[in-house]
Amino acid sequence: MTDQPSTGPKPGEQVVNALKLVADVAVLPGSGQLVEGKVREGVLYGLAGLTAKVISPLLGPLWWVPWVGVGLDSFSRSTAGKHLWELRQQPGSPASVSKETNVVEP
């Protein structure tokens, strides 16, 4: 076991992230982006969230899926800087191999 410091968020950052999660999923997607000053991205997520809200009655009992999906992606971009589908990619995975040179990026 090594004595390396934790790379996770500090307690204050955890509270801010929790508030962003609630705002992005329960209030309006893009709220976390707006708090960080990323107005353009926040407005785009807000519009995507409102669009999801408009089409949600067409989905019947799964009406909440698009809204929560957009909210979680907004939260992911706000905290990790990546979309949900980018979070699982690890260094050295096939997605991180450069197509031009076929060299694995570090």
DSSP file (Angstrom, degrees, kcal/mol; ACC not computed):
  #  RESIDUE AA STRUCTURE BP1 BP2  ACC     N-H-->O    O-->H-N    N-H-->O    O-->H-N    TCO  KAPPA ALPHA  PHI   PSI    X-CA   Y-CA   Z-CA
    1    1 A M              0   0    0      0, 0.0     2,-0.2     0, 0.0     0, 0.0   0.000 360.0 360.0 360.0 130.9    0.0    0.0    0.0
    2    2 A T        -     0   0    0      2,-0.0     2,-0.7     1,-0.0     0, 0.0  -0.606 360.0-125.0 -99.1 160.1    1.4    3.4   -1.0
    3    3 A D        +     0   0    0     -2,-0.2    -1,-0.0     2,-0.0     0, 0.0  -0.463  54.4 147.1-100.0  59.1    1.0    6.7    0.8
    4    4 A Q        -     0   0    0     -2,-0.7     3,-0.1     1,-0.1    -2,-0.0  -0.753  51.3-110.1 -94.8 142.1   -0.4    8.7   -2.2
    5    5 A P        -     0   0    0      0, 0.0     2,-0.1     0, 0.0    -1,-0.1  -0.325  40.7 -94.4 -68.2 153.4   -2.9   11.4   -1.5
    6    6 A S        -     0   0    0      1,-0.1     0, 0.0     3,-0.0     0, 0.0  -0.399  24.7-155.4 -66.3 141.4   -6.5   10.9   -2.6
    7    7 A T        +     0   0    0     -2,-0.1    -1,-0.1    -3,-0.1     3,-0.1   0.354  59.8 107.9 -99.8   4.8   -7.3   12.2   -6.1
    8    8 A G  S    S-     0   0    0      1,-0.2     2,-0.1     0, 0.0    -2,-0.0  -0.173  82.3 -75.3 -75.3 172.7  -11.1   12.6   -5.3
    9    9 A P        -     0   0    0      0, 0.0    -1,-0.2     0, 0.0    -2,-0.0  -0.356  49.3-111.3 -69.1 149.7  -12.9   15.9   -4.8
   10   10 A K     >  -     0   0    0     -3,-0.1     4,-2.2     1,-0.1     3,-0.3  -0.300  36.5 -98.1 -72.9 163.8  -12.4   17.7   -1.5
   11   11 A P  H  > S+     0   0    0      0, 0.0     4,-1.7     0, 0.0     5,-0.1   0.874 124.7  50.7 -55.6 -40.6  -15.4   17.9    0.9
   12   12 A G  H  > S+     0   0    0      1,-0.2     4,-1.9     2,-0.2     5,-0.1   0.891 110.4  49.5 -64.4 -38.5  -16.4   21.4   -0.3
   13   13 A E  H  > S+     0   0    0     -3,-0.3     4,-2.7     1,-0.2    -1,-0.2   0.847 106.4  56.9 -68.2 -33.3  -16.3   20.3   -3.9
   14   14 A Q  H  X S+     0   0    0     -4,-2.2     4,-2.3     2,-0.2    -1,-0.2   0.897 106.7  48.7 -64.5 -39.7  -18.5   17.3   -3.0
   15   15 A V  H  X S+     0   0    0     -4,-1.7     4,-2.2     2,-0.2    -2,-0.2   0.928 112.6  47.7 -65.2 -44.8  -21.1   19.6   -1.6
   16   16 A V  H  X S+     0   0    0     -4,-1.9     4,-2.4     1,-0.2    -2,-0.2   0.916 112.1  50.2 -62.5 -42.8  -21.0   21.8   -4.7
   17   17 A N  H  X S+     0   0    0     -4,-2.7     4,-2.4     2,-0.2    -1,-0.2   0.885 108.7  52.3 -63.4 -38.6  -21.2   18.7   -6.9
   18   18 A A  H  X S+     0   0    0     -4,-2.3     4,-2.2     2,-0.2    -1,-0.2   0.909 110.5  47.9 -63.4 -41.6  -24.2   17.4   -4.9
   19   19 A L  H  X S+     0   0    0     -4,-2.2     4,-2.5     2,-0.2    -2,-0.2   0.887 110.8  51.4 -66.0 -38.6  -26.0   20.7   -5.4
   20   20 A K  H  X S+     0   0    0     -4,-2.4     4,-3.0     2,-0.2    12,-0.3   0.909 108.6  52.2 -62.9 -41.2  -25.2   20.6   -9.1
   21   21 A L  H  X S+     0   0    0     -4,-2.4     4,-2.3     2,-0.2     5,-0.4   0.936 111.4  45.5 -61.2 -47.3  -26.6   17.1   -9.4
   22   22 A V  H  X>S+     0   0    0     -4,-2.2     4,-2.6     1,-0.2     5,-0.9   0.923 115.8  47.0 -61.8 -43.9  -29.9   18.2   -7.8
   23   23 A A  I  X>S+     0   0    0     -4,-2.5     5,-2.4     3,-0.2     4,-0.9   0.909 114.4  46.2 -65.7 -42.2  -30.1   21.3   -9.9
   24   24 A D  I  <5S+     0   0    0     -4,-3.0    -1,-0.2     3,-0.2    -2,-0.2   0.862 124.6  30.3 -70.7 -35.5  -29.3   19.4  -13.2
   25   25 A V  I  <5S+     0   0    0     -4,-2.3    -2,-0.2    -5,-0.2    -3,-0.2   0.872 130.9  29.8 -93.3 -40.3  -31.7   16.5  -12.6
   26   26 A A  I  <5S+     0   0    0     -4,-2.6    -3,-0.2    -5,-0.4    -2,-0.1   0.809 130.1  25.7 -93.3 -31.5  -34.5   18.0  -10.5
   27   27 A V  I  <<S-     0   0    0     -5,-0.9    -3,-0.2    -4,-0.9    -4,-0.1   0.903 124.7 -35.5 -97.9 -71.9  -34.6   21.7  -11.6
   28   28 A L    > < -     0   0    0     -5,-2.4     3,-1.7    43,-0.1    -1,-0.2  -0.908  56.6-112.1-158.3 125.3  -33.3   22.2  -15.2
   29   29 A P  T 3  S+     0   0    0      0, 0.0    20,-0.2     0, 0.0    42,-0.1  -0.322 104.4  39.4 -56.2 141.3  -30.4   20.5  -17.1
   30   30 A G  T 3> S+     0   0    0     41,-0.2     4,-2.2    15,-0.2     5,-0.2   0.283  78.0 113.9  99.3  -8.8  -27.6   22.9  -17.6
   31   31 A S  H <> S+     0   0    0     -3,-1.7     4,-2.1     1,-0.2     5,-0.1   0.904  76.9  51.5 -61.4 -41.3  -27.9   24.6  -14.2
   32   32 A G  H  > S+     0   0    0    -12,-0.3     4,-1.4     1,-0.2    -1,-0.2   0.856 109.1  51.1 -63.9 -35.1  -24.5   23.3  -13.2
   33   33 A Q  H  >>S+     0   0    0      2,-0.2     5,-2.4     1,-0.2     4,-0.5   0.909 108.9  50.5 -67.1 -42.2  -23.0   24.7  -16.4
   34   34 A L  H ><5S+     0   0    0     -4,-2.2     3,-1.0     1,-0.2    -2,-0.2   0.881 106.2  55.6 -64.3 -37.6  -24.5   28.1  -15.7
   35   35 A V  H 3<5S+     0   0    0     -4,-2.1    -1,-0.2     1,-0.3    -2,-0.2   0.875 107.6  49.8 -61.8 -37.0  -23.1   28.1  -12.1
   36   36 A E  H 3<5S-     0   0    0     -4,-1.4    -1,-0.3    -5,-0.1    -2,-0.2   0.545 121.9-107.8 -78.9  -6.8  -19.6   27.6  -13.6
   37   37 A G  T <<5S+     0   0    0     -3,-1.0     2,-1.6    -4,-0.5     3,-0.2   0.544  78.6 133.3  91.5   7.8  -20.1   30.4  -16.0
   38   38 A K     >< +     0   0    0     -5,-2.4     4,-2.4     1,-0.2     5,-0.2  -0.614  24.6 165.8 -89.4  76.8  -20.4   28.2  -19.1
   39   39 A V  H  >  +     0   0    0     -2,-1.6     4,-2.9     2,-0.2     5,-0.2   0.913  67.3  50.2 -65.1 -47.2  -23.5   30.1  -20.4
   40   40 A R  H  > S+     0   0    0      1,-0.2     4,-2.2    -3,-0.2    -1,-0.2   0.940 115.6  42.2 -59.6 -48.9  -23.5   28.7  -23.9
   41   41 A E  H  > S+     0   0    0      1,-0.2     4,-2.3     2,-0.2    -1,-0.2   0.879 114.5  52.4 -66.6 -37.7  -23.3   25.1  -22.8
   42   42 A G  H  X S+     0   0    0     -4,-2.4     4,-2.2     2,-0.2    -2,-0.2   0.899 109.8  47.9 -64.1 -41.6  -25.8   25.7  -20.0
   43   43 A V  H  X S+     0   0    0     -4,-2.9     4,-2.6     2,-0.2    -2,-0.2   0.906 111.0  51.3 -66.4 -41.2  -28.3   27.2  -22.3
   44   44 A L  H  X S+     0   0    0     -4,-2.2     4,-2.3    -5,-0.2    -2,-0.2   0.917 111.9  46.2 -62.8 -42.6  -27.9   24.3  -24.8
   45   45 A Y  H  X S+     0   0    0     -4,-2.3     4,-2.5     2,-0.2    -1,-0.2   0.886 111.5  53.2 -65.9 -37.4  -28.5   21.8  -22.0
   46   46 A G  H  X S+     0   0    0     -4,-2.2     4,-2.4     2,-0.2    -2,-0.2   0.919 110.0  46.9 -61.9 -43.9  -31.4   23.8  -20.8
   47   47 A L  H  X S+     0   0    0     -4,-2.6     4,-2.3     2,-0.2    -2,-0.2   0.893 112.0  50.6 -65.2 -39.4  -33.0   23.7  -24.3
   48   48 A A  H  X S+     0   0    0     -4,-2.3     4,-2.3     2,-0.2    -2,-0.2   0.895 111.0  50.0 -64.5 -38.8  -32.3   20.0  -24.6
   49   49 A G  H  X S+     0   0    0     -4,-2.5     4,-2.0     2,-0.2    -2,-0.2   0.903 110.8  48.0 -65.5 -42.1  -34.0   19.5  -21.2
   50   50 A L  H  X S+     0   0    0     -4,-2.4     4,-1.9     2,-0.2    -2,-0.2   0.882 111.1  51.4 -66.6 -37.1  -37.0   21.5  -22.2
   51   51 A T  H  X S+     0   0    0     -4,-2.3     4,-2.2     2,-0.2    -2,-0.2   0.911 109.2  50.7 -63.7 -41.8  -37.2   19.6  -25.5
   52   52 A A  H  X S+     0   0    0     -4,-2.3     4,-1.1     1,-0.2    15,-0.2   0.884 108.7  52.3 -62.0 -37.8  -37.1   16.3  -23.5
   53   53 A K  H  < S+     0   0    0     -4,-2.0    -1,-0.2     1,-0.2    -2,-0.2   0.868 108.9  50.5 -65.8 -36.6  -39.9   17.6  -21.3
   54   54 A V  H  < S+     0   0    0     -4,-1.9    -2,-0.2     1,-0.2    -1,-0.2   0.901 115.6  40.3 -69.6 -40.9  -42.0   18.4  -24.4
   55   55 A I  H >< S+     0   0    0     -4,-2.2     3,-1.4     1,-0.2     4,-0.4   0.601  92.1  91.1 -83.9  -9.2  -41.6   14.9  -25.9
   56   56 A S  G >< S+     0   0    0     -4,-1.1     3,-1.6     1,-0.3     4,-0.3   0.821  75.8  61.7 -59.9 -34.9  -41.9   13.1  -22.6
   57   57 A P  G >  S+     0   0    0      0, 0.0     3,-1.0     0, 0.0    -1,-0.3   0.791  96.8  62.2 -62.8 -22.7  -45.7   12.5  -22.7
   58   58 A L  G <  S+     0   0    0     -3,-1.4    -2,-0.2     1,-0.2    -3,-0.1   0.674  95.9  60.5 -72.9 -16.0  -45.1   10.5  -25.9
   59   59 A L  G X  S-     0   0    0     -3,-1.6     3,-1.6    -4,-0.4    -1,-0.2   0.436  88.1-156.7 -94.5  -0.3  -43.1    7.9  -24.0
   60   60 A G  G X  S+     0   0    0     -3,-1.0     3,-1.3    -4,-0.3    -1,-0.3  -0.397  73.8   4.8  63.8-127.2  -45.8    6.9  -21.5
   61   61 A P  G 3  S+     0   0    0      0, 0.0     3,-0.4     0, 0.0    -1,-0.3   0.659 129.6  61.1 -69.0 -13.4  -44.4    5.4  -18.3
   62   62 A L  G X   +     0   0    0     -3,-1.6     3,-1.4     1,-0.2    -2,-0.2   0.016  65.5 124.3 -97.3  28.1  -40.8    6.2  -19.4
   63   63 A W  T <   +     0   0    0     -3,-1.3     4,-0.5     1,-0.3    -1,-0.2   0.764  69.0  55.4 -58.9 -27.7  -41.5    9.9  -19.5
   64   64 A W  T 3> S+     0   0    0     -3,-0.4     4,-2.5     1,-0.2     5,-0.3   0.634  84.6  84.3 -83.7 -16.1  -38.7   10.7  -17.1
   65   65 A V  H <> S+     0   0    0     -3,-1.4     4,-2.6     1,-0.2     5,-0.2   0.917  91.2  43.7 -60.8 -50.1  -35.9    8.9  -19.1
   66   66 A P  H  > S+     0   0    0      0, 0.0     4,-2.5     0, 0.0     5,-0.2   0.917 115.4  49.5 -63.4 -39.8  -34.9   11.8  -21.5
   67   67 A W  H  > S+     0   0    0     -4,-0.5     4,-2.3   -15,-0.2    -2,-0.2   0.941 114.8  42.8 -62.8 -48.6  -35.1   14.4  -18.8
   68   68 A V  H  X S+     0   0    0     -4,-2.5     4,-2.9     2,-0.2     5,-0.2   0.887 113.0  54.2 -66.4 -38.8  -32.9   12.5  -16.4
   69   69 A G  H  X S+     0   0    0     -4,-2.6     4,-2.1    -5,-0.3    -2,-0.2   0.930 111.4  43.5 -60.6 -46.6  -30.5   11.5  -19.2
   70   70 A V  H  X S+     0   0    0     -4,-2.5     4,-2.3     2,-0.2    -1,-0.2   0.904 114.9  50.7 -65.8 -40.8  -29.9   15.1  -20.3
   71   71 A G  H  X S+     0   0    0     -4,-2.3     4,-2.3    -5,-0.2   -41,-0.2   0.908 111.2  47.1 -63.8 -42.7  -29.6   16.2  -16.6
   72   72 A L  H  X S+     0   0    0     -4,-2.9     4,-2.5     2,-0.2    -1,-0.2   0.871 111.8  50.5 -68.6 -35.7  -27.0   13.5  -15.8
   73   73 A D  H  X S+     0   0    0     -4,-2.1     4,-2.5    -5,-0.2    -2,-0.2   0.902 110.4  50.0 -67.7 -38.8  -25.0   14.3  -19.0
   74   74 A S  H  X S+     0   0    0     -4,-2.3     4,-2.1     2,-0.2    -2,-0.2   0.919 111.6  48.5 -62.7 -43.0  -25.0   18.0  -18.0
   75   75 A F  H  X S+     0   0    0     -4,-2.3     4,-2.4     2,-0.2     5,-0.3   0.909 110.6  51.3 -62.4 -42.5  -23.8   17.0  -14.5
   76   76 A S  H  X>S+     0   0    0     -4,-2.5     4,-2.5     1,-0.2     5,-1.0   0.915 111.4  46.6 -62.1 -44.1  -21.1   14.8  -16.0
   77   77 A R  H  <5S+     0   0    0     -4,-2.5     4,-0.3     4,-0.2    -1,-0.2   0.859 113.2  51.1 -65.6 -34.4  -19.9   17.6  -18.2
   78   78 A S  H  <5S+     0   0    0     -4,-2.1    -2,-0.2    -5,-0.2    -1,-0.2   0.882 123.4  26.0 -71.1 -38.5  -20.0   20.0  -15.3
   79   79 A T  H  <5S+     0   0    0     -4,-2.4    -2,-0.2     3,-0.1    -3,-0.2   0.891 136.8  22.0 -95.1 -44.8  -18.0   17.9  -12.9
   80   80 A A  T  <5S-     0   0    0     -4,-2.5    -3,-0.2    -5,-0.3    -2,-0.1   0.607  92.3-126.4-101.3 -14.0  -15.7   15.6  -15.0
   81   81 A G  S   <S+     0   0    0     -5,-1.0     2,-0.3    -4,-0.3    -4,-0.2   0.638  77.8  98.1  77.3  12.9  -15.6   17.6  -18.2
   82   82 A K  S    S-     0   0    0     -6,-0.9    -1,-0.3    -9,-0.1    -2,-0.3  -0.936  76.1-110.9-132.0 153.8  -16.8   14.5  -20.2
   83   83 A H    >>  -     0   0    0     -2,-0.3     3,-1.3    -3,-0.1     4,-0.7  -0.356  41.8-102.7 -72.1 163.8  -20.1   13.2  -21.6
   84   84 A L  G >4 S+     0   0    0      1,-0.3     3,-1.1     2,-0.2     4,-0.4   0.890 122.2  53.2 -56.5 -41.9  -21.6   10.1  -20.0
   85   85 A W  G 34 S+     0   0    0      1,-0.2    -1,-0.3     2,-0.1     3,-0.1   0.622 106.1  54.9 -73.3 -11.0  -20.4    7.9  -22.8
   86   86 A E  G X4 S+     0   0    0     -3,-1.3     3,-0.7     1,-0.1    -1,-0.2   0.570  87.6  80.2 -93.1 -11.3  -16.8    9.2  -22.5
   87   87 A L  T << S+     0   0    0     -3,-1.1    -2,-0.1    -4,-0.7    -1,-0.1   0.823  88.4  51.9 -69.7 -32.4  -16.5    8.3  -18.7
   88   88 A R  T 3  S+     0   0    0     -4,-0.4     2,-0.4    -3,-0.1    -1,-0.2   0.593  80.8 109.3 -83.5  -9.8  -15.7    4.6  -19.1
   89   89 A Q    <   -     0   0    0     -3,-0.7     3,-0.0    -4,-0.1    -3,-0.0  -0.541  53.4-163.5 -72.2 122.5  -12.9    5.0  -21.6
   90   90 A Q    >   -     0   0    0     -2,-0.4     3,-2.2     1,-0.1     6,-0.3  -0.727  32.5 -87.4-102.5 153.4   -9.6    4.2  -20.0
   91   91 A P  T 3  S+     0   0    0      0, 0.0    -1,-0.1     0, 0.0     6,-0.0  -0.372 117.7  26.5 -57.4 135.6   -6.1    5.1  -21.3
   92   92 A G  T 3  S+     0   0    0     13,-0.4     5,-0.1     1,-0.3    12,-0.0   0.361  90.7 131.5  90.4  -5.2   -5.0    2.4  -23.7
   93   93 A S  S X  S-     0   0    0     -3,-2.2     3,-2.0     1,-0.1    -1,-0.3  -0.370  76.5-102.2 -74.3 162.0   -8.5    1.4  -24.6
   94   94 A P  G >  S+     0   0    0      0, 0.0     3,-1.1     0, 0.0    -1,-0.1   0.793 121.3  61.0 -56.2 -28.2   -9.3    1.0  -28.3
   95   95 A A  G 3  S+     0   0    0      1,-0.2    -6,-0.0    -5,-0.1    -2,-0.0   0.732 101.6  52.6 -71.9 -20.5  -11.1    4.4  -28.3
   96   96 A S  G <  S+     0   0    0     -3,-2.0     9,-1.3    -6,-0.3     2,-0.5   0.343  81.8 110.3 -98.1   8.4   -7.9    6.2  -27.2
   97   97 A V  B <  S-A  104   0A   0     -3,-1.1     2,-0.2    -4,-0.3     7,-0.2  -0.715  75.5-118.8 -83.7 128.1   -5.7    4.7  -30.1
   98   98 A S     >  -     0   0    0      5,-2.1     4,-1.6    -2,-0.5     5,-0.3  -0.476  15.8-151.8 -67.5 129.8   -4.8    7.3  -32.6
   99   99 A K  T  4 S+     0   0    0     -2,-0.2    -1,-0.1     1,-0.2    -2,-0.0   0.790  90.1  53.0 -75.3 -27.8   -6.2    6.4  -36.0
  100  100 A E  T  4 S+     0   0    0      1,-0.1    -1,-0.2     3,-0.1    -2,-0.0   0.916 127.7  15.6 -74.7 -42.5   -3.5    8.2  -38.0
  101  101 A T  T  4 S-     0   0    0      2,-0.2    -2,-0.2     0, 0.0    -1,-0.1   0.493  90.4-130.0-112.4  -5.9   -0.4    6.6  -36.4
  102  102 A N     <  +     0   0    0     -4,-1.6     2,-0.4     1,-0.2    -3,-0.1   0.862  61.2 140.6  54.6  38.2   -1.9    3.6  -34.6
  103  103 A V        -     0   0    0     -5,-0.3    -5,-2.1    -7,-0.0     2,-0.4  -0.922  56.5-120.4-111.8 135.4   -0.1    4.7  -31.4
  104  104 A V  B     -A   97   0A   0     -2,-0.4    -7,-0.2    -7,-0.2    -8,-0.0  -0.612  27.8-130.8 -75.8 127.2   -1.7    4.4  -28.0
  105  105 A E              0   0    0     -9,-1.3   -13,-0.4    -2,-0.4    -9,-0.1  -0.537 360.0 360.0 -76.9 144.0   -1.9    7.8  -26.4
  106  106 A P              0   0    0      0, 0.0    -1,-0.1     0, 0.0    -2,-0.0   0.500 360.0 360.0 -71.2 360.0   -0.6    8.0  -22.8
